[in-house]
Amino acid sequence: MCYRWAAFRQAIHDICNNVKALKEDDDSVKYFQHIGGGYYVSVTSGYKCVDFRKWFQPYDAKYGEVKPTKRGVVLRLDEWAHLCNLVDVINNAYPSLADAEP
């Protein structure tokens, strides 16, 4: 799990840029980033949220084709902003997470 946190921390800047574009009603936002272990974070035009979800590759799927599962969490944009403010608090409270490599 530490590597997922590290991958998430590396992606925060890109996620924030896409959330900013989403707030400005940009119709071309389609951000999708793997953060490890089948989990992805996405920001997409038409949905005012940041989606953290587990994805899987069906048995009969083409290489690289993945499908979403029901396992995940969706943060509204105000909840996303709150999480961004808590990243440093979490890193300080759990040094093993702060030192993790993706």
A tleap script that builds the chain and sets N, CA, C and O, in Angstrom:
source leaprc.protein.ff14SB
mol = sequence {
  NMET CYS TYR ARG TRP ALA ALA PHE ARG GLN
  ALA ILE HIE ASP ILE CYS ASN ASN VAL LYS
  ALA LEU LYS GLU ASP ASP ASP SER VAL LYS
  TYR PHE GLN HIE ILE GLY GLY GLY TYR TYR
  VAL SER VAL THR SER GLY TYR LYS CYS VAL
  ASP PHE ARG LYS TRP PHE GLN PRO TYR ASP
  ALA LYS TYR GLY GLU VAL LYS PRO THR LYS
  ARG GLY VAL VAL LEU ARG LEU ASP GLU TRP
  ALA HIE LEU CYS ASN LEU VAL ASP VAL ILE
  ASN ASN ALA TYR PRO SER LEU ALA ASP ALA
  GLU CPRO
}
set mol.1.N position { 0.816 -1.188 0.000 }
set mol.1.CA position { 0.000 0.000 0.000 }
set mol.1.C position { 0.865 1.258 0.000 }
set mol.1.O position { 0.451 2.286 -0.537 }
set mol.2.N position { 2.039 1.196 0.583 }
set mol.2.CA position { 2.923 2.369 0.624 }
set mol.2.C position { 3.263 2.852 -0.768 }
set mol.2.O position { 3.339 4.057 -1.007 }
set mol.3.N position { 3.473 1.909 -1.706 }
set mol.3.CA position { 3.816 2.320 -3.069 }
set mol.3.C position { 2.641 3.009 -3.744 }
set mol.3.O position { 2.850 3.876 -4.592 }
set mol.4.N position { 1.402 2.647 -3.390 }
set mol.4.CA position { 0.237 3.343 -3.957 }
set mol.4.C position { 0.181 4.776 -3.457 }
set mol.4.O position { -0.122 5.698 -4.214 }
set mol.5.N position { 0.476 4.955 -2.167 }
set mol.5.CA position { 0.494 6.306 -1.604 }
set mol.5.C position { 1.569 7.144 -2.305 }
set mol.5.O position { 1.341 8.306 -2.639 }
set mol.6.N position { 2.728 6.548 -2.522 }
set mol.6.CA position { 3.816 7.269 -3.185 }
set mol.6.C position { 3.434 7.614 -4.625 }
set mol.6.O position { 3.693 8.727 -5.083 }
set mol.7.N position { 2.828 6.680 -5.333 }
set mol.7.CA position { 2.393 6.948 -6.714 }
set mol.7.C position { 1.310 8.022 -6.730 }
set mol.7.O position { 1.292 8.875 -7.617 }
set mol.8.N position { 0.416 7.981 -5.760 }
set mol.8.CA position { -0.620 9.010 -5.646 }
set mol.8.C position { 0.008 10.378 -5.405 }
set mol.8.O position { -0.373 11.361 -6.041 }
set mol.9.N position { 0.975 10.440 -4.483 }
set mol.9.CA position { 1.638 11.724 -4.192 }
set mol.9.C position { 2.318 12.286 -5.435 }
set mol.9.O position { 2.300 13.497 -5.658 }
set mol.10.N position { 2.912 11.424 -6.238 }
set mol.10.CA position { 3.560 11.886 -7.474 }
set mol.10.C position { 2.544 12.415 -8.482 }
set mol.10.O position { 2.870 13.277 -9.298 }
set mol.11.N position { 1.331 11.909 -8.430 }
set mol.11.CA position { 0.300 12.299 -9.403 }
set mol.11.C position { -0.525 13.496 -8.951 }
set mol.11.O position { -1.311 14.020 -9.741 }
set mol.12.N position { -0.373 13.946 -7.708 }
set mol.12.CA position { -1.227 15.015 -7.181 }
set mol.12.C position { -1.192 16.265 -8.055 }
set mol.12.O position { -2.239 16.854 -8.324 }
set mol.13.N position { -0.021 16.675 -8.496 }
set mol.13.CA position { 0.092 17.897 -9.313 }
set mol.13.C position { -0.724 17.763 -10.604 }
set mol.13.O position { -1.456 18.680 -10.975 }
set mol.14.N position { -0.597 16.624 -11.284 }
set mol.14.CA position { -1.357 16.400 -12.521 }
set mol.14.C position { -2.858 16.344 -12.248 }
set mol.14.O position { -3.656 16.881 -13.016 }
set mol.15.N position { -3.236 15.692 -11.149 }
set mol.15.CA position { -4.652 15.616 -10.792 }
set mol.15.C position { -5.193 17.018 -10.540 }
set mol.15.O position { -6.268 17.368 -11.028 }
set mol.16.N position { -4.452 17.821 -9.779 }
set mol.16.CA position { -4.889 19.192 -9.475 }
set mol.16.C position { -5.036 20.024 -10.746 }
set mol.16.O position { -5.984 20.800 -10.869 }
set mol.17.N position { -4.109 19.872 -11.690 }
set mol.17.CA position { -4.212 20.605 -12.958 }
set mol.17.C position { -5.471 20.211 -13.723 }
set mol.17.O position { -6.131 21.064 -14.316 }
set mol.18.N position { -5.802 18.932 -13.711 }
set mol.18.CA position { -7.008 18.474 -14.404 }
set mol.18.C position { -8.276 18.901 -13.669 }
set mol.18.O position { -9.286 19.206 -14.304 }
set mol.19.N position { -8.232 18.925 -12.346 }
set mol.19.CA position { -9.378 19.420 -11.574 }
set mol.19.C position { -9.593 20.906 -11.860 }
set mol.19.O position { -10.731 21.358 -11.988 }
set mol.20.N position { -8.503 21.660 -11.961 }
set mol.20.CA position { -8.602 23.083 -12.288 }
set mol.20.C position { -9.257 23.273 -13.656 }
set mol.20.O position { -10.133 24.123 -13.814 }
set mol.21.N position { -8.834 22.483 -14.644 }
set mol.21.CA position { -9.444 22.551 -15.973 }
set mol.21.C position { -10.920 22.169 -15.915 }
set mol.21.O position { -11.745 22.754 -16.616 }
set mol.22.N position { -11.251 21.190 -15.080 }
set mol.22.CA position { -12.635 20.764 -14.912 }
set mol.22.C position { -13.482 21.889 -14.336 }
set mol.22.O position { -14.612 22.107 -14.774 }
set mol.23.N position { -12.936 22.604 -13.354 }
set mol.23.CA position { -13.656 23.730 -12.752 }
set mol.23.C position { -13.877 24.858 -13.751 }
set mol.23.O position { -14.844 25.612 -13.639 }
set mol.24.N position { -12.980 24.974 -14.728 }
set mol.24.CA position { -13.094 26.006 -15.756 }
set mol.24.C position { -13.966 25.538 -16.921 }
set mol.24.O position { -13.976 26.166 -17.980 }
set mol.25.N position { -14.695 24.440 -16.730 }
set mol.25.CA position { -15.609 23.866 -17.723 }
set mol.25.C position { -14.925 23.464 -19.022 }
set mol.25.O position { -15.503 23.603 -20.100 }
set mol.26.N position { -13.702 22.971 -18.923 }
set mol.26.CA position { -12.991 22.431 -20.083 }
set mol.26.C position { -13.637 21.094 -20.446 }
set mol.26.O position { -13.715 20.194 -19.610 }
set mol.27.N position { -14.095 20.966 -21.677 }
set mol.27.CA position { -14.783 19.748 -22.114 }
set mol.27.C position { -13.843 18.627 -22.536 }
set mol.27.O position { -14.303 17.544 -22.899 }
set mol.28.N position { -12.534 18.867 -22.496 }
set mol.28.CA position { -11.588 17.862 -22.988 }
set mol.28.C position { -10.801 17.163 -21.870 }
set mol.28.O position { -9.792 16.515 -22.149 }
set mol.29.N position { -11.241 17.283 -20.620 }
set mol.29.CA position { -10.520 16.656 -19.516 }
set mol.29.C position { -10.789 15.151 -19.530 }
set mol.29.O position { -11.937 14.709 -19.469 }
set mol.30.N position { -9.711 14.379 -19.611 }
set mol.30.CA position { -9.819 12.915 -19.571 }
set mol.30.C position { -8.512 12.375 -18.983 }
set mol.30.O position { -7.659 11.858 -19.703 }
set mol.31.N position { -8.376 12.506 -17.678 }
set mol.31.CA position { -7.166 12.087 -16.972 }
set mol.31.C position { -7.411 10.711 -16.360 }
set mol.31.O position { -8.443 10.473 -15.732 }
set mol.32.N position { -6.447 9.806 -16.550 }
set mol.32.CA position { -6.569 8.433 -16.065 }
set mol.32.C position { -5.169 7.959 -15.727 }
set mol.32.O position { -4.345 7.794 -16.627 }
set mol.33.N position { -4.876 7.735 -14.450 }
set mol.33.CA position { -3.517 7.410 -14.019 }
set mol.33.C position { -3.518 6.169 -13.124 }
set mol.33.O position { -4.286 6.080 -12.166 }
set mol.34.N position { -2.655 5.227 -13.451 }
set mol.34.CA position { -2.483 4.017 -12.642 }
set mol.34.C position { -1.675 4.371 -11.401 }
set mol.34.O position { -0.635 5.021 -11.505 }
set mol.35.N position { -2.142 3.950 -10.227 }
set mol.35.CA position { -1.400 4.213 -8.991 }
set mol.35.C position { -1.005 2.923 -8.287 }
set mol.35.O position { -0.622 2.942 -7.117 }
set mol.36.N position { -1.095 1.813 -8.992 }
set mol.36.CA position { -0.614 0.548 -8.451 }
set mol.36.C position { -1.702 -0.427 -8.067 }
set mol.36.O position { -2.787 -0.032 -7.640 }
set mol.37.N position { -1.404 -1.700 -8.220 }
set mol.37.CA position { -2.285 -2.764 -7.764 }
set mol.37.C position { -3.661 -2.786 -8.390 }
set mol.37.O position { -4.617 -3.209 -7.741 }
set mol.38.N position { -3.792 -2.352 -9.610 }
set mol.38.CA position { -5.104 -2.339 -10.258 }
set mol.38.C position { -5.918 -1.101 -9.937 }
set mol.38.O position { -7.052 -0.975 -10.400 }
set mol.39.N position { -5.367 -0.185 -9.157 }
set mol.39.CA position { -6.087 1.038 -8.789 }
set mol.39.C position { -5.678 2.186 -9.699 }
set mol.39.O position { -4.507 2.349 -10.040 }
set mol.40.N position { -6.674 2.974 -10.081 }
set mol.40.CA position { -6.471 4.126 -10.950 }
set mol.40.C position { -7.189 5.325 -10.349 }
set mol.40.O position { -8.156 5.177 -9.601 }
set mol.41.N position { -6.704 6.512 -10.687 }
set mol.41.CA position { -7.385 7.751 -10.334 }
set mol.41.C position { -7.768 8.413 -11.655 }
set mol.41.O position { -6.979 8.440 -12.600 }
set mol.42.N position { -9.001 8.951 -11.708 }
set mol.42.CA position { -9.441 9.582 -12.944 }
set mol.42.C position { -10.209 10.866 -12.664 }
set mol.42.O position { -10.887 11.012 -11.648 }
set mol.43.N position { -10.071 11.791 -13.613 }
set mol.43.CA position { -10.814 13.045 -13.622 }
set mol.43.C position { -11.316 13.189 -15.050 }
set mol.43.O position { -10.529 13.161 -15.996 }
set mol.44.N position { -12.636 13.345 -15.207 }
set mol.44.CA position { -13.225 13.346 -16.532 }
set mol.44.C position { -14.259 14.448 -16.663 }
set mol.44.O position { -15.054 14.683 -15.752 }
set mol.45.N position { -14.241 15.126 -17.813 }
set mol.45.CA position { -15.252 16.150 -18.090 }
set mol.45.C position { -16.644 15.550 -17.955 }
set mol.45.O position { -16.872 14.394 -18.311 }
set mol.46.N position { -17.564 16.345 -17.440 }
set mol.46.CA position { -18.928 15.878 -17.254 }
set mol.46.C position { -19.187 15.352 -15.857 }
set mol.46.O position { -20.342 15.207 -15.457 }
set mol.47.N position { -18.128 15.062 -15.105 }
set mol.47.CA position { -18.257 14.562 -13.742 }
set mol.47.C position { -17.432 15.464 -12.836 }
set mol.47.O position { -16.211 15.516 -12.978 }
set mol.48.N position { -18.043 16.149 -11.943 }
set mol.48.CA position { -17.349 17.082 -11.050 }
set mol.48.C position { -16.817 16.330 -9.831 }
set mol.48.O position { -17.253 16.557 -8.703 }
set mol.49.N position { -15.850 15.418 -10.089 }
set mol.49.CA position { -15.318 14.594 -9.009 }
set mol.49.C position { -13.957 14.018 -9.407 }
set mol.49.O position { -13.536 14.079 -10.562 }
set mol.50.N position { -13.289 13.453 -8.388 }
set mol.50.CA position { -12.053 12.702 -8.584 }
set mol.50.C position { -12.367 11.271 -8.167 }
set mol.50.O position { -12.796 11.025 -7.040 }
set mol.51.N position { -12.152 10.335 -9.075 }
set mol.51.CA position { -12.551 8.940 -8.871 }
set mol.51.C position { -11.322 8.073 -8.637 }
set mol.51.O position { -10.426 8.007 -9.478 }
set mol.52.N position { -11.288 7.407 -7.484 }
set mol.52.CA position { -10.268 6.408 -7.162 }
set mol.52.C position { -10.971 5.069 -7.237 }
set mol.52.O position { -11.920 4.828 -6.491 }
set mol.53.N position { -10.515 4.171 -8.145 }
set mol.53.CA position { -11.247 2.939 -8.366 }
set mol.53.C position { -10.314 1.804 -8.743 }
set mol.53.O position { -9.275 2.015 -9.369 }
set mol.54.N position { -10.700 0.594 -8.353 }
set mol.54.CA position { -9.988 -0.616 -8.773 }
set mol.54.C position { -10.548 -1.025 -10.132 }
set mol.54.O position { -11.762 -1.028 -10.340 }
set mol.55.N position { -9.654 -1.369 -11.047 }
set mol.55.CA position { -10.019 -1.806 -12.384 }
set mol.55.C position { -9.479 -3.210 -12.594 }
set mol.55.O position { -8.578 -3.646 -11.877 }
set mol.56.N position { -10.029 -3.922 -13.579 }
set mol.56.CA position { -9.548 -5.269 -13.879 }
set mol.56.C position { -9.521 -5.479 -15.387 }
set mol.56.O position { -10.174 -4.761 -16.144 }
set mol.57.N position { -8.748 -6.482 -15.806 }
set mol.57.CA position { -8.698 -6.839 -17.217 }
set mol.57.C position { -9.501 -8.115 -17.410 }
set mol.57.O position { -9.120 -9.166 -16.897 }
set mol.58.N position { -10.618 -8.039 -18.149 }
set mol.58.CA position { -11.420 -9.241 -18.397 }
set mol.58.C position { -10.611 -10.306 -19.128 }
set mol.58.O position { -9.662 -9.992 -19.847 }
set mol.59.N position { -10.982 -11.536 -18.945 }
set mol.59.CA position { -10.276 -12.663 -19.539 }
set mol.59.C position { -10.190 -12.541 -21.057 }
set mol.59.O position { -9.145 -12.827 -21.643 }
set mol.60.N position { -11.273 -12.121 -21.696 }
set mol.60.CA position { -11.320 -12.060 -23.158 }
set mol.60.C position { -10.973 -10.673 -23.714 }
set mol.60.O position { -11.205 -10.404 -24.893 }
set mol.61.N position { -10.425 -9.804 -22.881 }
set mol.61.CA position { -10.124 -8.428 -23.300 }
set mol.61.C position { -8.833 -8.352 -24.094 }
set mol.61.O position { -7.966 -9.221 -24.002 }
set mol.62.N position { -8.734 -7.283 -24.879 }
set mol.62.CA position { -7.495 -6.994 -25.597 }
set mol.62.C position { -6.446 -6.541 -24.588 }
set mol.62.O position { -6.776 -6.138 -23.473 }
set mol.63.N position { -5.190 -6.612 -24.986 }
set mol.63.CA position { -4.107 -6.184 -24.107 }
set mol.63.C position { -4.291 -4.723 -23.721 }
set mol.63.O position { -4.481 -3.868 -24.586 }
set mol.64.N position { -4.236 -4.437 -22.426 }
set mol.64.CA position { -4.339 -3.072 -21.930 }
set mol.64.C position { -5.759 -2.583 -21.714 }
set mol.64.O position { -5.952 -1.503 -21.155 }
set mol.65.N position { -6.752 -3.339 -22.137 }
set mol.65.CA position { -8.142 -2.929 -21.944 }
set mol.65.C position { -8.570 -3.282 -20.520 }
set mol.65.O position { -8.486 -4.442 -20.116 }
set mol.66.N position { -9.019 -2.306 -19.777 }
set mol.66.CA position { -9.445 -2.540 -18.404 }
set mol.66.C position { -10.873 -2.052 -18.202 }
set mol.66.O position { -11.351 -1.172 -18.918 }
set mol.67.N position { -11.539 -2.632 -17.224 }
set mol.67.CA position { -12.920 -2.303 -16.893 }
set mol.67.C position { -12.996 -1.931 -15.412 }
set mol.67.O position { -12.271 -2.501 -14.598 }
set mol.68.N position { -13.862 -0.985 -15.054 }
set mol.68.CA position { -13.973 -0.582 -13.650 }
set mol.68.C position { -14.746 -1.608 -12.821 }
set mol.68.O position { -15.625 -2.308 -13.326 }
set mol.69.N position { -14.400 -1.678 -11.547 }
set mol.69.CA position { -15.165 -2.483 -10.596 }
set mol.69.C position { -16.010 -1.533 -9.749 }
set mol.69.O position { -15.971 -0.318 -9.944 }
set mol.70.N position { -16.759 -2.083 -8.824 }
set mol.70.CA position { -17.544 -1.262 -7.900 }
set mol.70.C position { -16.706 -0.782 -6.723 }
set mol.70.O position { -17.145 0.069 -5.950 }
set mol.71.N position { -15.501 -1.326 -6.584 }
set mol.71.CA position { -14.629 -0.961 -5.463 }
set mol.71.C position { -13.916 0.346 -5.751 }
set mol.71.O position { -13.102 0.429 -6.671 }
set mol.72.N position { -14.219 1.348 -4.976 }
set mol.72.CA position { -13.575 2.630 -5.147 }
set mol.72.C position { -14.267 3.703 -4.344 }
set mol.72.O position { -15.217 3.443 -3.605 }
set mol.73.N position { -13.775 4.907 -4.501 }
set mol.73.CA position { -14.359 6.048 -3.814 }
set mol.73.C position { -14.303 7.245 -4.755 }
set mol.73.O position { -13.341 7.425 -5.501 }
set mol.74.N position { -15.348 8.055 -4.704 }
set mol.74.CA position { -15.427 9.254 -5.517 }
set mol.74.C position { -15.447 10.449 -4.578 }
set mol.74.O position { -16.258 10.516 -3.653 }
set mol.75.N position { -14.540 11.394 -4.828 }
set mol.75.CA position { -14.478 12.607 -4.012 }
set mol.75.C position { -15.027 13.780 -4.803 }
set mol.75.O position { -14.615 14.023 -5.937 }
set mol.76.N position { -15.962 14.510 -4.195 }
set mol.76.CA position { -16.396 15.769 -4.804 }
set mol.76.C position { -15.214 16.721 -4.794 }
set mol.76.O position { -14.245 16.492 -4.069 }
set mol.77.N position { -15.274 17.775 -5.577 }
set mol.77.CA position { -14.135 18.674 -5.718 }
set mol.77.C position { -13.750 19.346 -4.404 }
set mol.77.O position { -12.564 19.575 -4.165 }
set mol.78.N position { -14.723 19.671 -3.542 }
set mol.78.CA position { -14.383 20.249 -2.237 }
set mol.78.C position { -13.722 19.213 -1.337 }
set mol.78.O position { -12.851 19.559 -0.539 }
set mol.79.N position { -14.120 17.948 -1.450 }
set mol.79.CA position { -13.478 16.872 -0.689 }
set mol.79.C position { -12.056 16.634 -1.199 }
set mol.79.O position { -11.151 16.354 -0.413 }
set mol.80.N position { -11.864 16.745 -2.503 }
set mol.80.CA position { -10.534 16.614 -3.079 }
set mol.80.C position { -9.607 17.695 -2.532 }
set mol.80.O position { -8.469 17.411 -2.159 }
set mol.81.N position { -10.090 18.927 -2.486 }
set mol.81.CA position { -9.283 20.035 -1.962 }
set mol.81.C position { -8.907 19.774 -0.503 }
set mol.81.O position { -7.786 20.063 -0.086 }
set mol.82.N position { -9.833 19.235 0.257 }
set mol.82.CA position { -9.561 18.914 1.664 }
set mol.82.C position { -8.492 17.822 1.766 }
set mol.82.O position { -7.599 17.915 2.608 }
set mol.83.N position { -8.570 16.789 0.920 }
set mol.83.CA position { -7.559 15.725 0.924 }
set mol.83.C position { -6.181 16.290 0.583 }
set mol.83.O position { -5.185 15.910 1.198 }
set mol.84.N position { -6.123 17.190 -0.389 }
set mol.84.CA position { -4.832 17.796 -0.759 }
set mol.84.C position { -4.211 18.521 0.421 }
set mol.84.O position { -2.991 18.510 0.585 }
set mol.85.N position { -5.034 19.150 1.239 }
set mol.85.CA position { -4.531 19.841 2.427 }
set mol.85.C position { -4.053 18.872 3.500 }
set mol.85.O position { -3.250 19.248 4.354 }
set mol.86.N position { -4.529 17.646 3.472 }
set mol.86.CA position { -4.181 16.659 4.495 }
set mol.86.C position { -2.964 15.794 4.139 }
set mol.86.O position { -2.477 15.049 4.990 }
set mol.87.N position { -2.474 15.877 2.923 }
set mol.87.CA position { -1.365 15.009 2.495 }
set mol.87.C position { -0.146 15.202 3.389 }
set mol.87.O position { 0.457 14.220 3.822 }
set mol.88.N position { 0.223 16.438 3.673 }
set mol.88.CA position { 1.386 16.684 4.538 }
set mol.88.C position { 1.140 16.199 5.958 }
set mol.88.O position { 2.057 15.692 6.605 }
set mol.89.N position { -0.076 16.345 6.450 }
set mol.89.CA position { -0.417 15.860 7.789 }
set mol.89.C position { -0.258 14.340 7.851 }
set mol.89.O position { 0.278 13.804 8.820 }
set mol.90.N position { -0.725 13.658 6.817 }
set mol.90.CA position { -0.611 12.193 6.760 }
set mol.90.C position { 0.854 11.778 6.678 }
set mol.90.O position { 1.272 10.845 7.363 }
set mol.91.N position { 1.633 12.460 5.848 }
set mol.91.CA position { 3.061 12.139 5.731 }
set mol.91.C position { 3.786 12.340 7.053 }
set mol.91.O position { 4.664 11.548 7.397 }
set mol.92.N position { 3.435 13.387 7.805 }
set mol.92.CA position { 4.072 13.633 9.101 }
set mol.92.C position { 3.651 12.603 10.150 }
set mol.92.O position { 4.451 12.207 10.997 }
set mol.93.N position { 2.400 12.176 10.085 }
set mol.93.CA position { 1.898 11.209 11.060 }
set mol.93.C position { 2.425 9.799 10.785 }
set mol.93.O position { 2.575 9.004 11.714 }
set mol.94.N position { 2.703 9.487 9.530 }
set mol.94.CA position { 3.156 8.152 9.136 }
set mol.94.C position { 4.430 8.274 8.293 }
set mol.94.O position { 4.361 8.283 7.064 }
set mol.95.N position { 5.582 8.365 8.945 }
set mol.95.CA position { 6.840 8.546 8.207 }
set mol.95.C position { 7.126 7.443 7.193 }
set mol.95.O position { 7.774 7.694 6.177 }
set mol.96.N position { 6.657 6.235 7.452 }
set mol.96.CA position { 6.900 5.152 6.488 }
set mol.96.C position { 6.196 5.441 5.160 }
set mol.96.O position { 6.702 5.058 4.105 }
set mol.97.N position { 5.046 6.105 5.192 }
set mol.97.CA position { 4.374 6.501 3.962 }
set mol.97.C position { 5.134 7.622 3.258 }
set mol.97.O position { 5.259 7.630 2.033 }
set mol.98.N position { 5.635 8.561 4.046 }
set mol.98.CA position { 6.352 9.702 3.466 }
set mol.98.C position { 7.627 9.262 2.755 }
set mol.98.O position { 8.046 9.888 1.781 }
set mol.99.N position { 8.245 8.185 3.240 }
set mol.99.CA position { 9.506 7.708 2.657 }
set mol.99.C position { 9.311 6.667 1.559 }
set mol.99.O position { 10.285 6.218 0.955 }
set mol.100.N position { 8.070 6.280 1.297 }
set mol.100.CA position { 7.796 5.214 0.333 }
set mol.100.C position { 8.156 5.639 -1.082 }
set mol.100.O position { 8.023 6.806 -1.449 }
set mol.101.N position { 8.612 4.677 -1.864 }
set mol.101.CA position { 8.932 4.867 -3.281 }
set mol.101.C position { 7.859 4.178 -4.111 }
set mol.101.O position { 7.390 3.101 -3.745 }
set mol.102.N position { 7.462 4.793 -5.235 }
set mol.102.CA position { 6.441 4.142 -6.089 }
set mol.102.C position { 6.983 2.942 -6.846 }
set mol.102.O position { 6.247 2.301 -7.596 }
savepdb mol mol.pdb
quit
